[in-house]
Amino acid sequence: MSLLAIAAATFGPATVAHAQEETDSEQAATSGGLDVIVVTARKREESMQDVPASISALSAGELDKRFDSDVRDFADSSPNIVIDDTQQGPGGVAAVYIRGIGVADVEKSVDPAVGVVFDDIYIGQSSGSLLKAIDIDRVEVLRGPQGTLFGRNATGGVINLARSRPTYDLTGKVRATYGRFDTWKIEGVASTGLSENIALKVSGAYEASDGYIYNRFYDQPGQRSEFYAVAGALLIEPTENLDILLSYDHQKTRQDPPQLLAINRDTDLFCVAYDQCSPSPGVPTSGDRYVSVSDGRLQKNATFKLDMAIGKATYDIGADMQVDYIFGWLKTDEEIYQDFDAAPFTLYHTDRPARWRQTTNELRLTKGGNGPLTFVLGAYLWDSRYTINLKNYIGFAGVPLLTSAQDVAQTNKSWALYGEADYELVDRLTLTLGARYTKDKKSSIVNDLPILLYGTTVEEDPVATLPGAISMAAPVRESWSKFTPRVSLRYELSDDAMVYALWSRGYRGGGFNGRPATIGAATIPYDPETLDNYEAGFKAEFANGLVRLNGAVFLMKYDDMQQDLDVPAPGTSTGRENRTINASSAEFKGVELDLTAIPVDGLTIRGNLGYLDAKYKDFMGDIFSTGTPVDATFLKIRRAPKWTWSIGGTYEAAVAQNATAWVTGDIHYIGGHEITFLNNPNLRNDGQFLIDASVNVRFNQTTLSLFGKNLANEDGWTIGYDVQGVWSYAAPRPRRSWGVALTQTF
């Protein structure tokens, strides 16, 4: 559970809904057409159909009928997207890939390649980014680089999540859920006015589960977890022109460390020397993807704590112009002792306490209205720092037990100026120009503690002490800057149809390796990467507003693509290290379609289709750890399935006086794809059909629901990692589940 679960509309919004969306929904219901979906993808409210870019969105009404548990469940709303929990840390570690571009790394030194934005605050780490939130009001998936308005580390795109505002009327919602694996949830949100110009919203959640992995070593559930969250928001409107919104969130997860599985080949060290062999290719050493033989601790000793404060002030200065100031502060603290070897004894375990702090300040001026010119101008300031005190427990280094420890501290300061403007050149033809200038400064200091050797598997009375490989008296520092432009043309064919073409550039910052084993890897930075996106698309509504069809074709060219390589590191505690290098260029091209339709009264059909052709174009690297770089363009890019599609629908009808019922169902297809850098065939995913469904009955303000998720029981891998010649580990996606929910609104 965690912060970019952010967004778990596990629990959709209550009647605490955006007034404009309520109005649009009422108009749609009256006219029998589709709802108008209002988005803020360009830092201002506008219809999704007016945005000249690839975007998918879920409105409050749609979220209210879903049973999303976290941000992973939003993936089926958009083509060419894959979201997984890598199970490499507490609180959830998100691997978010859009159009084949993303990051699947637990280290906070690695910047995300897809931006996750929560209530206007960018989340700067993957660890814990499956955060639980309660009342998600809107989900927007922006595909392609968003370097102008969202800045660095949005090369693949952005997932933009927004919660409802406090209301002056007393409104709220409570949902209780019981599901498979003895999973209990209680969630609630309520809002009310405190005075004529002050409104308050509070929310909370509690969840406990035994999890879907069984631990055979301890003969008990191996993935137990307990999660709670509390949040409050205060809306203050002292004058007609000024409103201030303040919010604070606190969340905590206690869980068993995620259970990884060993997928070892006959030639791997762990198979040859320790008899930890896979019974057949692609089968874990336990013989079952949902059975662990790990001897790691199972006392819910892994914790993830999150605190977040957000402050927004909006002042209407007239003439369709407003000024916004947005402050964000995020703190996470995590502790985990994790078994990475997935064996019934200690071969490679880690203890990884880590702390993250980020502060953001953003000031922007927006001009809306119906004039020929609209724009957004802004300034952005970012400050983050993190520390990790890593300790390795190694049982395969020639002694019963070896421990090595490393302290890493990194800082990142960044500022940017940006702007984007629309100008109607002639009737129905609009030009958009945007640009952002970003300056990044990073520092890193790494120090190894002494390596201790023990004569037994107990960490007592070391028999020998060796010095660590890395000792730094002061941090190393580096800075980068980048200009990221955007140009688009939009032509309105009619009031209900338009075509557009755009070019945009994305940029992901450089940095320092976060888990080096040698002084060179600790002190030599890797450079930024850039992505140019060429795109053309259309958006149309027809059949009297009953059908909405959007589509796009794109070509993206990647330069200096950052790659993680597992390479030899002789003389170090493990003999290996992971390095990030600028090793390749790549090309991504594809097609995307989004469809929503109401073929008959009460029935809404949703569908999307994504095609992606992703290839390395120039890639030289020592991928086989031989010391000699080779041409690696034959490798397939990870998490880039050629085909993704979804088809689903909702049918709703009155069944009695004051009673309605609806049935929902979705089939989400993720095509076969690689999940390891070296395309390990034992960790390759075949095509997967993810099927979700629910049956719901609402009496007045009470709703009873029966729901199921992953009904086809697909067991594809969500993470796969190779330590060449030693072992490989993986984790499967959540098993088939079902549950019953009771929801009360007021």
C-alpha positions in Angstrom: 0.0 0.0 0.0 1.3 3.4 -0.4 1.8 7.0 -2.2 1.1 6.6 -5.5 -1.2 3.9 -5.1 -1.7 7.3 -4.9 -4.5 7.1 -5.6 -6.3 4.5 -4.8 -9.7 5.1 -5.5 -10.3 2.0 -3.7 -12.8 4.3 -2.6 -14.2 6.6 -5.1 -15.3 10.1 -4.2 -18.4 10.6 -2.2 -21.0 13.1 -3.0 -18.1 15.4 -2.3 -17.8 16.1 -6.0 -16.6 19.0 -8.1 -19.6 21.3 -8.8 -18.7 21.6 -12.5 -18.6 17.9 -12.9 -21.9 17.5 -11.2 -23.4 20.0 -13.6 -21.9 18.4 -16.6 -23.2 15.0 -15.4 -26.7 16.3 -14.9 -26.7 17.9 -18.4 -25.4 14.6 -19.8 -28.1 12.6 -18.1 -30.7 15.0 -19.4 -29.5 15.0 -23.0 -28.6 11.3 -22.9 -25.1 12.0 -24.0 -21.6 11.3 -22.5 -20.4 13.2 -19.5 -18.1 16.1 -20.2 -14.7 15.2 -18.6 -12.9 18.2 -17.2 -9.2 17.8 -16.9 -6.3 19.9 -15.6 -3.6 18.4 -17.7 -2.4 21.8 -18.8 -2.6 23.5 -15.4 -6.1 24.9 -16.1 -9.6 23.4 -16.3 -10.8 22.5 -19.8 -12.6 19.7 -21.6 -10.5 16.6 -22.3 -11.7 16.9 -25.9 -10.1 20.3 -26.3 -6.6 19.2 -25.2 -4.3 18.7 -28.2 -2.4 15.7 -26.8 -2.9 12.0 -25.9 -4.8 11.8 -22.7 -7.2 9.4 -21.0 -9.2 10.3 -18.0 -11.6 8.8 -15.4 -14.2 11.2 -13.9 -15.7 11.1 -10.4 -18.7 9.3 -11.6 -16.7 6.5 -13.3 -14.4 6.1 -10.3 -17.5 5.7 -8.1 -18.5 2.5 -9.9 -15.0 0.9 -9.8 -13.2 -1.1 -7.2 -9.6 0.1 -7.8 -7.3 -0.7 -5.0 -4.4 1.5 -6.1 -2.9 3.2 -9.1 -2.2 -0.1 -10.8 -5.9 -0.6 -11.4 -6.0 2.7 -13.4 -3.9 1.1 -16.1 -6.8 -0.3 -18.0 -8.2 3.2 -18.6 -5.4 4.0 -21.0 -3.6 2.2 -23.9 0.2 1.5 -23.9 0.6 1.6 -20.1 1.9 -1.1 -17.7 2.0 -0.5 -13.9 3.3 -3.0 -11.4 4.4 -3.3 -7.8 8.0 -4.6 -7.9 7.8 -6.0 -4.3 11.3 -4.6 -3.6 10.4 -2.6 -0.5 7.7 -1.7 2.0 4.7 0.4 1.1 4.8 -0.6 -2.6 7.5 0.2 -5.2 5.8 1.4 -8.4 7.1 0.5 -11.9 5.1 2.8 -14.1 5.7 2.5 -17.9 3.9 4.5 -20.5 4.7 3.8 -24.2 7.5 1.5 -23.0 9.2 4.2 -21.0 9.6 3.9 -17.2 11.7 2.8 -14.3 11.5 -0.3 -12.1 14.1 0.4 -9.4 13.8 0.7 -5.7 16.7 3.1 -5.2 15.7 6.7 -4.6 18.7 7.9 -6.5 16.9 6.9 -9.7 14.5 9.5 -10.8 11.1 8.3 -12.1 10.6 8.4 -15.9 6.8 8.8 -15.5 5.7 11.6 -13.3 3.1 10.9 -10.7 1.3 14.1 -9.6 -1.0 14.1 -6.6 -3.0 17.3 -5.9 -0.5 19.3 -8.0 2.5 17.8 -6.1 5.0 15.7 -8.0 6.1 12.6 -6.2 9.9 12.2 -6.6 10.4 8.6 -5.7 9.2 5.2 -6.9 9.4 3.6 -3.4 6.1 3.9 -1.6 4.5 5.5 -4.7 1.6 3.1 -4.6 0.2 5.3 -1.8 -3.3 4.8 -0.6 -5.6 7.8 -0.8 -9.3 7.9 -0.1 -11.4 10.2 -2.3 -9.9 10.4 -5.8 -12.0 12.8 -7.8 -10.2 12.6 -11.1 -7.5 10.4 -12.8 -5.7 11.7 -15.9 -3.1 9.7 -17.9 -1.0 11.9 -20.1 1.0 9.9 -22.7 4.3 11.1 -24.1 6.8 13.6 -22.7 5.4 16.4 -20.6 8.6 18.5 -20.4 6.9 21.9 -20.6 4.4 22.0 -17.8 5.5 19.1 -15.6 9.2 19.3 -16.2 12.0 16.8 -15.6 11.4 13.2 -15.1 8.2 13.1 -17.2 9.8 11.6 -20.3 7.2 8.8 -20.6 4.2 10.8 -19.4 2.3 11.8 -16.3 -0.4 10.3 -14.1 -2.3 13.2 -12.6 -4.5 12.5 -9.6 -6.8 15.0 -7.9 -9.0 14.8 -4.8 -12.4 16.4 -4.2 -12.6 19.8 -2.6 -14.3 20.3 0.8 -18.0 21.2 0.5 -20.1 23.5 2.7 -23.0 21.1 2.7 -22.7 18.0 4.9 -21.7 15.2 2.6 -19.8 12.0 3.0 -19.3 8.3 2.3 -18.3 5.2 4.2 -17.4 1.9 2.7 -16.7 -1.5 4.4 -15.2 -4.3 2.4 -14.4 -7.9 3.1 -12.5 -9.9 0.6 -10.4 -13.0 -0.1 -7.2 -13.6 1.9 -9.1 -12.4 5.0 -8.9 -8.8 3.8 -10.8 -6.2 5.7 -11.2 -2.5 4.7 -13.0 0.4 6.2 -12.8 3.8 4.4 -14.6 7.0 4.9 -14.7 10.7 3.9 -16.9 13.5 5.1 -17.1 17.2 4.5 -19.1 20.1 6.0 -19.0 23.9 6.4 -17.7 25.4 9.5 -18.7 28.9 8.7 -19.8 31.0 5.7 -16.3 30.9 4.3 -14.6 27.9 5.8 -15.2 24.2 4.9 -13.6 21.1 6.3 -13.1 17.6 4.9 -11.7 14.6 6.8 -11.0 11.1 5.6 -9.6 7.9 7.0 -8.9 4.2 6.1 -7.9 1.0 7.7 -7.0 -2.2 5.9 -5.6 -5.6 7.1 -4.9 -8.7 5.0 -3.1 -12.0 5.1 -1.9 -11.5 1.5 -1.8 -13.8 -1.5 1.6 -15.5 -0.8 2.0 -18.5 1.5 5.3 -19.1 3.3 6.1 -22.8 3.4 9.2 -22.3 5.6 7.2 -20.9 8.4 3.9 -22.6 7.5 1.9 -19.4 7.6 0.7 -16.6 5.4 3.8 -14.8 4.2 2.4 -11.4 3.1 0.4 -10.1 6.0 -0.1 -6.3 6.1 -1.8 -3.6 8.1 -2.4 -0.1 6.8 -4.1 3.0 8.1 -4.4 6.6 6.8 -5.9 9.8 8.1 -6.2 13.1 6.2 -7.8 16.5 6.6 -8.4 19.4 4.3 -9.5 23.0 5.1 -10.9 25.4 2.5 -10.8 29.1 3.5 -12.4 31.7 1.2 -11.9 35.0 3.0 -12.9 37.1 0.0 -14.6 36.5 -3.4 -11.3 36.5 -5.2 -9.2 34.4 -2.8 -9.4 30.8 -1.7 -6.8 28.9 0.3 -6.8 25.1 0.5 -4.7 23.3 3.2 -4.3 19.6 3.6 -2.4 17.1 5.6 -2.0 13.3 5.2 -0.5 10.7 7.5 -0.2 7.1 6.4 1.5 4.0 7.9 2.0 0.5 6.6 3.2 -2.5 8.7 3.8 -5.6 6.7 5.8 -8.7 6.2 8.6 -8.0 3.8 7.5 -8.8 0.2 8.0 -12.5 -0.6 10.3 -12.9 -3.6 10.8 -16.1 -5.5 14.1 -17.6 -6.9 14.1 -18.6 -10.6 17.5 -20.3 -10.8 19.1 -21.9 -13.9 21.1 -25.0 -13.8 24.3 -23.0 -14.2 23.6 -20.4 -11.5 25.8 -20.5 -8.4 22.8 -20.8 -6.1 21.7 -24.0 -8.0 25.2 -25.6 -8.4 26.5 -24.9 -4.8 23.3 -24.8 -2.7 20.8 -27.0 -4.6 18.4 -24.1 -5.0 17.4 -25.0 -8.5 14.2 -24.4 -10.4 12.4 -27.7 -11.1 11.8 -26.5 -14.7 12.3 -23.3 -16.7 10.3 -20.4 -15.4 9.2 -22.3 -12.3 10.4 -21.0 -8.9 12.4 -23.1 -6.6 9.4 -23.5 -4.4 7.5 -25.1 -7.3 4.6 -22.6 -7.1 4.4 -18.9 -7.9 2.4 -18.2 -4.8 4.4 -20.3 -2.4 7.6 -18.9 -0.8 10.4 -20.9 1.0 12.1 -17.7 2.3 13.5 -17.7 5.8 13.2 -13.9 6.0 11.5 -12.4 9.1 7.7 -12.4 9.1 6.7 -10.3 12.1 5.3 -7.4 10.1 8.7 -5.8 10.7 8.7 -3.8 7.5 7.2 -0.4 7.9 6.5 2.6 5.6 5.4 5.9 7.0 4.3 8.9 5.0 3.4 12.5 6.0 2.4 15.1 3.4 1.4 18.7 3.7 0.0 20.7 0.8 -1.0 24.4 0.7 -2.6 26.1 -2.3 -3.7 29.8 -2.6 -5.6 31.0 -5.7 -6.3 34.7 -6.3 -8.6 35.9 -9.1 -7.1 39.2 -10.4 -9.8 39.7 -13.0 -9.7 39.8 -16.8 -9.8 36.0 -16.8 -6.5 35.8 -15.0 -5.5 34.2 -11.7 -2.4 33.6 -9.6 -1.7 30.3 -7.9 0.9 29.4 -5.3 1.3 25.8 -4.4 3.5 24.4 -1.6 4.2 20.8 -1.0 6.1 18.9 1.6 6.6 15.1 1.7 8.4 12.9 4.2 8.7 9.1 4.1 10.5 6.8 6.5 10.9 3.1 5.8 12.5 0.1 7.4 12.8 -3.4 5.9 14.9 -6.5 6.3 14.3 -8.4 3.1 15.3 -11.9 1.8 16.4 -11.4 -1.8 17.8 -14.9 -2.4 14.4 -16.4 -1.6 16.0 -19.5 -0.2 15.4 -21.3 3.2 18.8 -20.0 4.5 20.8 -16.8 4.3 22.5 -16.3 1.0 21.7 -12.6 0.3 19.6 -10.6 2.7 19.5 -6.8 3.2 18.5 -4.4 5.9 17.5 -1.1 4.2 16.3 1.8 6.5 15.8 4.8 4.3 14.5 8.4 4.7 13.2 10.8 2.1 12.3 14.5 2.3 11.0 16.7 -0.5 9.8 20.3 -0.6 8.3 22.1 -3.6 7.2 25.6 -4.3 5.3 26.6 -7.5 4.0 30.0 -8.6 2.0 30.4 -11.7 -0.1 33.0 -13.6 -3.0 31.7 -15.7 -5.1 33.4 -18.3 -8.2 31.7 -19.4 -11.4 32.9 -21.0 -12.6 32.9 -24.6 -10.1 35.4 -26.1 -7.6 34.4 -28.8 -4.8 34.2 -26.3 -4.7 31.9 -23.2 -1.5 31.0 -21.3 0.2 29.6 -18.2 3.4 31.1 -16.9 5.2 29.6 -13.9 8.3 29.2 -11.7 9.1 26.0 -9.9 11.5 25.1 -7.0 12.4 21.6 -5.9 14.5 20.4 -2.9 14.9 16.8 -2.0 17.3 14.7 0.1 17.5 11.1 1.1 19.7 8.8 3.2 19.9 5.0 3.2 21.9 2.8 5.6 22.2 -0.4 3.7 23.5 -3.6 5.3 24.1 -6.8 3.4 24.0 -10.3 4.9 25.9 -12.6 2.5 26.2 -16.3 2.8 27.8 -17.2 -0.6 31.1 -15.4 -0.3 33.3 -18.3 0.9 32.5 -18.0 4.7 29.4 -18.9 6.7 28.4 -15.2 6.9 29.7 -11.9 5.7 28.2 -8.5 6.4 28.9 -5.3 4.6 27.3 -1.9 5.2 27.1 1.3 3.2 25.8 4.7 4.0 24.5 6.9 1.1 23.2 10.5 1.3 22.1 12.4 -1.8 20.6 15.8 -2.4 18.8 17.3 -5.4 18.0 21.0 -5.9 16.2 22.1 -9.0 14.5 25.2 -10.3 12.6 25.9 -13.5 10.8 28.6 -15.4 8.1 27.5 -17.8 5.3 28.8 -20.0 2.7 27.6 -22.5 0.3 29.7 -24.6 -2.5 29.0 -27.0 -3.2 31.6 -29.8 -6.1 31.3 -32.3 -4.4 32.2 -35.5 -7.6 32.2 -37.6 -11.0 30.8 -36.9 -10.7 27.2 -35.5 -6.9 27.0 -36.0 -4.9 27.3 -32.7 -1.1 27.4 -32.3 0.4 26.2 -29.0 3.9 27.2 -28.0 5.5 26.0 -24.7 9.0 25.9 -23.2 10.7 25.1 -19.9 14.2 25.8 -18.7 15.4 23.5 -15.9 18.6 23.7 -13.8 19.4 20.6 -11.6 22.1 20.3 -9.0 22.8 17.0 -7.3 25.3 15.8 -4.6 26.2 12.3 -3.3 28.4 11.0 -0.5 29.0 7.3 0.0 30.9 5.5 2.7 31.4 1.8 3.3 31.7 0.5 6.8 34.1 -2.4 7.5 33.3 -5.8 6.1 32.9 -8.4 8.9 33.4 -12.1 8.4 31.9 -14.7 10.8 32.7 -18.3 11.4 29.1 -19.2 11.8 25.8 -18.0 10.5 25.2 -16.0 13.7 26.3 -12.4 13.6 28.5 -12.6 16.7 32.3 -12.5 17.3 33.7 -11.8 13.8 36.7 -13.8 12.8 38.1 -11.1 10.4 37.6 -7.5 9.4 38.2 -6.0 6.0 38.0 -2.3 4.9 35.2 -1.2 2.7 35.9 -0.3 -0.9 34.5 3.3 -0.8 35.5 6.1 1.5 34.6 9.7 0.7 35.5 12.7 2.9 33.1 15.1 1.1 30.2 14.8 -1.4 30.7 14.9 -5.1 28.5 17.4 -7.0 27.3 17.9 -10.5 24.8 20.1 -12.3 22.8 20.0 -15.5 20.5 22.3 -17.4 18.0 21.7 -20.2 15.6 23.6 -22.4 12.4 21.5 -23.3 10.1 23.1 -25.9 6.7 22.1 -27.2 4.8 23.1 -30.4 1.4 22.0 -31.5 -1.3 23.0 -34.0 -5.0 22.2 -33.4 -7.7 22.6 -36.1 -11.4 22.2 -35.2 -13.2 20.4 -38.0 -16.5 21.2 -36.2 -17.8 21.8 -32.7 -17.4 18.1 -32.0 -14.2 17.1 -33.8 -10.6 18.3 -34.1 -7.2 17.2 -35.3 -3.8 18.1 -34.0 -0.1 17.7 -34.5 2.6 18.3 -32.0 6.3 18.0 -31.2 7.5 17.9 -27.6 10.7 17.1 -25.8 11.1 15.3 -22.5 14.1 15.3 -20.1 15.2 13.1 -17.2 17.9 14.4 -15.0 21.4 12.9 -14.6 22.6 11.6 -11.2 24.9 9.4 -9.1 24.6 5.7 -8.6 22.8 4.9 -5.4 24.3 1.5 -4.6 27.9 1.6 -5.9 30.5 -1.1 -5.0 33.5 0.9 -6.3 34.7 4.4 -5.9 34.4 5.1 -9.6 30.8 4.2 -9.7 30.2 6.3 -6.6 31.8 9.5 -7.9 31.3 9.5 -11.7 27.8 10.7 -12.6 25.6 9.6 -15.5 24.1 12.2 -17.8 20.5 13.2 -18.5 18.5 11.6 -21.2 16.2 13.3 -23.7 13.1 12.2 -25.7 11.6 13.9 -28.7 8.0 13.0 -29.5 6.3 13.6 -32.9 2.5 13.0 -32.7 -0.6 13.5 -34.7 -4.1 12.7 -33.5 -7.8 13.4 -33.6 -10.7 13.8 -31.1 -14.3 13.4 -32.1 -17.8 13.0 -30.6 -20.7 12.0 -32.9 -24.1 10.3 -32.8 -25.6 13.2 -30.8 -22.9 13.0 -28.2 -23.3 9.2 -27.6 -19.9 8.2 -29.1 -16.5 9.6 -28.3 -13.5 8.4 -30.3 -9.9 9.7 -29.8 -6.8 8.5 -31.5 -3.1 9.3 -32.1 0.0 8.0 -33.9 3.4 8.8 -32.5 7.1 8.5 -33.1 9.5 9.0 -30.2 13.3 9.2 -30.4 15.3 8.5 -27.3 18.9 9.8 -26.8 21.4 8.9 -24.1 18.9 6.4 -22.7 19.8 5.6 -19.1 20.3 1.8 -18.5 21.0 -0.2 -15.4 23.7 -2.8 -15.9 24.8 -5.5 -13.4 28.6 -5.7 -13.8 31.6 -7.4 -12.1 33.2 -5.5 -9.2 36.3 -7.6 -8.2 37.4 -7.2 -4.6 34.1 -6.0 -3.3 31.9 -7.9 -0.8 29.5 -9.3 -3.5 31.9 -9.1 -6.5 29.3 -7.2 -8.4 27.6 -3.8 -8.6 24.7 -2.2 -10.4 25.6 0.9 -12.5 23.5 3.4 -14.4 25.1 4.4 -17.7 24.1 6.4 -20.8 24.4 3.5 -23.2 21.8 3.7 -25.9 19.4 5.4 -28.2 16.0 4.0 -29.0 12.9 4.5 -31.1 9.3 4.1 -30.1 6.4 4.3 -32.5 2.8 3.3 -32.2 -0.9 3.9 -32.4 -3.5 4.6 -29.7 -7.3 4.6 -29.7 -9.8 5.5 -27.0 -13.6 4.8 -27.3 -16.6 5.5 -25.1 -20.1 5.0 -26.3 -23.7 4.7 -25.1 -25.3 2.3 -27.6 -28.6 1.9 -25.7 -30.1 3.7 -22.7 -28.3 2.6 -19.5 -25.3 0.9 -21.2 -21.9 2.5 -21.4 -19.2 0.8 -23.4 -15.5 1.7 -22.9 -12.5 0.5 -24.9 -9.0 1.3 -25.9 -6.3 -0.1 -28.1 -2.5 0.5 -28.0 0.1 -0.7 -30.5 3.8 -0.1 -29.7 7.0 -0.9 -31.6 10.0 -0.2 -29.3 13.5 -0.9 -30.4 17.1 0.0 -29.4 18.8 1.8 -32.2 22.4 2.2 -30.9 23.4 0.4 -27.8 27.0 -0.7 -26.9 27.5 -2.1 -23.4 29.2 -4.8 -21.4 25.9 -6.6 -21.0 27.4 -10.0 -20.3 29.9 -8.8 -17.7 32.9 -10.0 -19.8 34.7 -6.7 -19.7 34.1 -6.2 -23.4 31.2 -4.0 -24.7 29.0 -5.6 -27.4 26.3 -4.5 -29.7 23.2 -4.9 -27.6 20.5 -3.7 -30.0 19.2 -7.2 -30.3 17.7 -6.9 -26.8 14.0 -6.1 -26.4 13.0 -3.1 -24.3 11.5 -4.1 -21.0 7.8 -3.6 -20.2 7.0 -2.6 -23.8 4.3 -5.0 -25.0 3.4 -4.7 -28.6 -0.3 -4.8 -27.9 -2.5 -3.6 -25.0 -6.2 -3.2 -25.1 -9.3 -3.0 -22.9 -13.0 -3.6 -23.4 -15.6 -3.2 -20.8 -18.9 -1.7 -19.9 -21.5 -0.7 -17.3 -25.2 -1.4 -17.5 -27.4 0.4 -15.1 -31.2 0.2 -14.6 -33.9 1.0 -12.1 -35.1 -2.2 -10.4 -37.6 -0.8 -8.0 -38.8 2.5 -6.5 -35.7 4.3 -5.1 -33.5 1.4 -6.2 -31.0 1.0 -9.1 -28.6 -1.8 -10.0 -25.6 -1.9 -12.3 -23.2 -4.5 -13.6 -19.7 -3.7 -14.7 -17.0 -5.8 -16.4 -13.6 -5.1 -18.0 -11.1 -7.2 -19.8 -7.7 -5.7 -19.9 -5.1 -7.4 -22.2 -1.3 -6.9 -21.7 0.7 -8.5 -24.5 3.8 -10.6 -24.0 6.8 -8.6 -22.9 10.2 -8.8 -21.3 10.7 -7.7 -17.7 14.5 -8.3 -17.3 17.1 -6.2 -19.0 18.8 -9.3 -20.5 15.5 -10.8 -21.6 15.8 -13.9 -19.4 13.4 -16.4 -21.0 12.5 -17.8 -17.6 11.1 -14.4 -16.5 9.3 -13.4 -19.7 5.6 -12.6 -19.5 3.2 -14.1 -22.0 0.0 -12.2 -22.9 -2.3 -11.8 -19.9 -6.1 -11.2 -19.7 -7.0 -9.3 -16.6 -10.7 -9.6 -16.0 -12.6 -7.6 -13.3 -16.4 -7.5 -12.7 -18.9 -6.3 -10.1 -22.6 -6.5 -9.4 -24.1 -3.6 -7.4 -27.5 -2.6 -6.0 -28.3 0.8 -4.6 -31.3 1.5 -2.3 -31.6 5.2 -1.7 -28.1 6.0 -0.4 -27.0 2.4 0.5 -25.1 0.3 -2.0 -24.3 -3.4 -1.7 -21.6 -4.7 -4.1 -20.1 -8.1 -5.1 -16.8 -7.7 -7.0 -14.0 -9.8 -8.4 -10.5 -9.0 -9.7 -8.2 -10.9 -11.9 -10.9 -13.5 -12.4 -8.8 -15.4 -15.0 -6.1 -15.8 -12.3 -3.3 -14.6 -14.4 0.0 -15.1 -12.6 2.5 -13.0 -14.7 5.6 -11.6 -13.2 5.6 -8.0 -11.9 9.4 -7.9 -11.3 12.3 -9.9 -12.6 16.0 -9.3 -11.8 19.1 -11.2 -12.9 22.3 -11.3 -10.8 24.3 -12.8 -13.7 25.6 -16.3 -13.0 24.4 -16.2 -9.3 20.6 -16.2 -9.2 17.5 -14.5 -10.4 14.4 -13.4 -8.4 10.9 -12.5 -9.3 7.4 -11.7 -7.9 4.0 -12.6 -9.3 1.0 -10.3 -9.8 -1.8 -10.6 -7.2 -4.0 -13.7 -7.4 -7.7 -13.9 -8.2 -9.7 -12.2 -5.5 -13.3 -11.3 -4.7 -15.2 -9.5 -2.0 -18.3 -7.8 -0.9 -18.7 -4.1 -0.1 -21.3 -2.1 1.7 -21.3 1.7 0.9 -23.3 4.4 2.7 -23.5 8.0 1.4 -25.0 10.9 3.1 
